[in-house]
Amino acid sequence: MDTEMITLEIDGQSVSVPAGTTIFEAAKTAGIDIPNLCYLKELGPYGACGVCVVEVENCPKMLRACSAKVAPGMVVHTKSEKALATRKLALELLMGDHDGDCQGPCKLNCPAHTDCQKYVKEIAEGRFADAVATVKETFPLPAAIGRVCPHPCEKACRRNLVEQPISIAQLKYFAADQVRKDGNEHPIKVAAPTGKKVGIIGGGPAGLTAAFKLAQWGHMVAVYDQMPEMGGMLRYGIPEYRLPKAILKAETDAIEALGVNFINNFKIGRDADFAKFRSWFDAVIVANGAWKSTAMRVKGEDLKGVWGGIDFLRAVVTGEKPDIGERVAIVGGGNTAMDACRTAVRVGAKEVFVVYRRTRKEMPAEDVEITEAEEEGVKFKFLYAPDEILGKDGKVCGMRLQVMELGEPDERGRRKPVPVPGKFEEIALDSVIAAIGQRNDPEGFADLPQTPKGTIAADEGNFSTTLPGVFACGDTVNKGAGIAIGAIAQANEAALAVNAYLRGGEYRPVKPILSERNLTEKDFEDRPRIARAVMPQRPAEERKHDFKEVNLGLSVEAAQAEAKRCLECGCHDFEDCKLIRYANLVQADTQRLRGDFHPGFTEQKLVTIERNQRKCVLCNLCVRVCAEQAKQGLLGLVGRGFKTVIKPEFQNPAATAVCKDCHLCADNCPTGALKIIG
Amino acid sequence: MKLVFGEGSCGIAAGARKVRAAVEKLNADGAVGVGITGCIGMCYLEPIVDVYDGGTLVKRLVKVDEAAAPALYEAAKTGDLAPLAKYEISADDREFLEKQTRIALRHCGLIDPEDIAAYEAVDGYKAIRKVLAMTPEDVIAEIKVSGLAGRGGAGFPTWFKWNAARNAKGEQKYLICNADEGDPGAFMDRAVIESDPHSLIEGMLIAAYAIGATKAFVYVRAEYPLAIVRLEKALAAAKKAGLLGENILGSGFSCDIRIKAGAGAFVCGEETALIESLEGNRGMPRLKPPFPAEKGYTQAPSNINNVETFANVAWIILNGGAAFAAMGTETSKGTKVFALTGKIKRGGLVEIPMGLTLRDVIFGIGGGIRDGGTFKAVQMGGPSGGCIPEHLLDTKIDYKALGATGAIMGSGGMVVMDSHTCMVNMARFFLDFTAKESCGKCVHCRIGTKRMHEILTRITEGKGKEGDVELLQELCNGIKAGALCGLGQTAPNPVLTTIRYFRDEYDAHIREARCPAHECAALKKYEIDPAKCKGCTMCAKKCPVGAITGTVKQPHVIDQSKCIKCGQCAATCKFGAIVVG
């Protein structure tokens, strides 16, 4: 018997399907995918999620596409205002009741969104080459960045709520060192050549990252740098004892090995003007960094023996052996100040002071850096600001310091230092190193618009400039100098933008909608306390006399044990989660309808399946596949209303004995509520 | 003479059985006739005792207590009813009944519900005899003429459902009576089963015959134990009389009726959830279509009507559909039973012809607001319905007219509120109910009603935010559009109507942290008027948290930081010195 065919209209398309077909299936034949969370063709309609609602002309009620059957002449709108509003409300209600983390806080707090949780897990499992490959999905310098990054990831780490964060940065460079030692790094895949040429100015973390990405996508990339070696500030600003040049070299070599052309000792304005440079390439990225020290703007700054922080560090790296004498003061409280004072100790200064206008608590430098500097004999003078550099015969002989005190907190909550009127102090010095900041050098880039700060103005989203095909990122743009991983984050966006530009399109980053949990110490009360791995170091007395690396690196055992401390906050199912996909599709506001959460627990296990009811959306698919497909029926709904949860039938944990471990429930779960752990 | 005790659940709760036991103790000699009947519907006057003389009601006695037993016995024995004068129903209260037109409740409180002969004596089981001589099509046609619509709430034409079930393909068809009366404040179905179970059975038999069903269920909530007992007795008696089971009255038509006790989930009043529950599953609604007429109980064609609907059927058959249709309005025919509760002077069951106004019912029959209060609004249709304010009191009782106000006819719950009722708190109360009674299946209802309840709660606590009313309205409309079943689709009604008619009360809570009705505890402030306080110390003694201090014969004060706003002081003070702000 021939089935009668029915013709209807869906979103303006005419569709013919056999009688008895649902609107959902009919739309599918026309290539229209109606969002849904609780529908599975084999099980038939259920109607719980309300996400598949559609509007049908001359029908007063919204219809669920999963169940409503087609009728001749029906006019269906899957994206009408009312359908979208009802669908969006369902998703906002679900997101407001979804107590789960799409991504770990570590990844979210990393400016480049490096997948920390993933590589930490890989390290825990002893898959070090996989871990390095994971890092290299984001940037090419795991050994270098692992050593120098102030690791915002660790600040966000939930383990802080238990005892101490995972040692994410150290784990990263452990994996990179291990793989380099073992020589088993996964080869990087490079796409077929596109024939497009990209010129990158600046071989620091930003330029190298962009080059690495663009080369993988098949573009011909050349990196130009003013210095004799690649690495930028990583090489010329970070001292050897923190990041050995050989390790950095190995990582830059690997980039070169992808086919990226490195051209050193090349400076725009000196070796070519910018317009000419542009003409050589299809697209250009300016990532020339911030290589000028900020002046202190005090009297005596032009005396001999006054150094800029990064200038001093660079001079040491390039072997200039700067003569700083025996008594040295470093002005500033950041990481550059720490690098400068510890380098001063190593080049032979007898007494090294750090002059900082606030207290230790307010110092922007990493705490560990301050401690290590103290161990190496550096003296800290807190609540002092330089007032005048004193000179004799055109050479530094001391510094007059203004005594400061802390006043009202500023807009960032940091208490502002204010001078104590009339209180000064003088110290005798041979040299002064001003490590109070750094800025870019706009020379040679007059074609590019600048910000009032003098940095290059680039789009905050895709880092394009007003010149077509010219992109700019890193310390040289917008807000100026920041941390390396911040520059890397920008470089990744710029690389995507260049790639799109080269293919005739435009890249616009979209901030993804994510579910995030808001937790406190109380939520982790039951967790066992496990101490963070301690990094073995050379003793201060020994290390202060040379430039050999201070940290000795984690052992394999220590690294794996450390990695196993990870709480695995990010959802295992993020990539496949239908809920978050649709929430992004309709631009759901995840916070608007927040209130109490439905009861949640994770204890219940079905053989190899962990059930996290906090993420459950009660689509009931697990219950239904278990009953109808697995023929077990060991799951059921318990409770009423908002407190409804899915539990083994009759709330009997012994039901798990019946479970055949077929995984159908987990396979069909639209969110990450069910996780296969076996 | 015979004493007949009103022994519905309400009469029993008020002490009717104790009074009867006391009388029976005196009546060891059997000099006086003693009997029972069901509920007459005047809850506020229970216990009620009717005095019959040879089948004629000679006196109705109200608020009869155990102490009255000797007088009752003596009067019935001697025939001198004068000593019972103080118990006699007043003319005012008689109006409560006299102004009604009773069809569904026609035997309630008048016959012995546990005696099939009593039912047969008032033309009981005559209708089924008449029907068995008709074709099913003619029965349906008669119902169509009557204009009877589903009394459970939706108001769908009864004949249409019967016809659909009759025409549906299927060997086995089922008839289901929905006696899962869930609306808080509605109890007409319970009254019918407790007081006149045979009229339900007869109505069901007629329907079963009309649609061709041979198996029937009464899905009754387990919280109605007396109804279940009386129905069981009635079914047994009917079966014994050949009115139920195989080959009824030799007609060749067979039908059996079974009772299924529901566990008390509100959603099981929704017909598809009821069917799921009947099948032994968790009571959760199914998607419609298919409708039960096509695929109902065990996927077989099924027809579901509620108790009150069935209670009208035998009357319609005996008196003709036209007689029924002669009452009411253009769109709503016949009579409807309402459960009048709240701040009403005379509360109880009221059956009136459609077309009367709300004012007729509340003021004419109910006697207006009790304790000299002023009318504020009436909540129609329970948690699924809406409130109707004073200026719409002349609205006619009619499906369409009530619907236009934002309320619904519903199952007939009528909760009257006076000026002391906070409309925001009232909406919160109903949302609390629907949120808890949501089955949890669909997102819009499960999470949406919960969020609405959270917002309403914060408003009643004075923590509302500007924009909350708009957010509530957005949620209301979204839930109406997206919820799977009637429970969710109608749950926003109390909120929508209170916003529509009492928006100023929402604004007062949100903008001024003030409850105009002085009902919301968190916004109340108890203070002592020093001019009125005599320093009697009673309030201080009563205060459970020791918030009131003062010296004897000196004005006392309330420590606001300790006060939990329980109101004990105000209730205790004899001098009206406690000022509630």
Chai-1 contact restraints between the chains, C-beta under 6 A:
chainA,res_idxA,chainB,res_idxB,connection_type,confidence,min_distance_angstrom,max_distance_angstrom,comment,restraint_id
A,P45,B,L287,contact,1.0,0.0,6.0,A-B,restraint_1
A,G47,B,L287,contact,1.0,0.0,6.0,A-B,restraint_2
A,G47,B,L484,contact,1.0,0.0,6.0,A-B,restraint_3
A,A48,B,K441,contact,1.0,0.0,6.0,A-B,restraint_4
A,A48,B,C442,contact,1.0,0.0,6.0,A-B,restraint_5
A,C49,B,V443,contact,1.0,0.0,6.0,A-B,restraint_6
A,G50,B,C442,contact,1.0,0.0,6.0,A-B,restraint_7
A,G50,B,V443,contact,1.0,0.0,6.0,A-B,restraint_8
A,G50,B,H444,contact,1.0,0.0,6.0,A-B,restraint_9
A,G50,B,G482,contact,1.0,0.0,6.0,A-B,restraint_10
A,M62,B,A481,contact,1.0,0.0,6.0,A-B,restraint_11
A,S67,B,L287,contact,1.0,0.0,6.0,A-B,restraint_12
A,T86,B,G478,contact,1.0,0.0,6.0,A-B,restraint_13
A,T86,B,A481,contact,1.0,0.0,6.0,A-B,restraint_14
A,T86,B,G482,contact,1.0,0.0,6.0,A-B,restraint_15
A,L89,B,G478,contact,1.0,0.0,6.0,A-B,restraint_16
A,A90,B,V443,contact,1.0,0.0,6.0,A-B,restraint_17
A,A90,B,G482,contact,1.0,0.0,6.0,A-B,restraint_18
A,L93,B,V443,contact,1.0,0.0,6.0,A-B,restraint_19
A,L93,B,I447,contact,1.0,0.0,6.0,A-B,restraint_20
A,L93,B,G448,contact,1.0,0.0,6.0,A-B,restraint_21
A,L94,B,V443,contact,1.0,0.0,6.0,A-B,restraint_22
A,D97,B,I447,contact,1.0,0.0,6.0,A-B,restraint_23
A,L593,B,R451,contact,1.0,0.0,6.0,A-B,restraint_24
A,G595,B,R451,contact,1.0,0.0,6.0,A-B,restraint_25
A,G595,B,E454,contact,1.0,0.0,6.0,A-B,restraint_26
A,L637,B,R282,contact,1.0,0.0,6.0,A-B,restraint_27
A,R640,B,G440,contact,1.0,0.0,6.0,A-B,restraint_28
A,G641,B,A435,contact,1.0,0.0,6.0,A-B,restraint_29
A,G641,B,K436,contact,1.0,0.0,6.0,A-B,restraint_30
A,G641,B,S438,contact,1.0,0.0,6.0,A-B,restraint_31
A,G641,B,G440,contact,1.0,0.0,6.0,A-B,restraint_32
A,F642,B,R446,contact,1.0,0.0,6.0,A-B,restraint_33
A,F642,B,K450,contact,1.0,0.0,6.0,A-B,restraint_34
A,T644,B,G440,contact,1.0,0.0,6.0,A-B,restraint_35
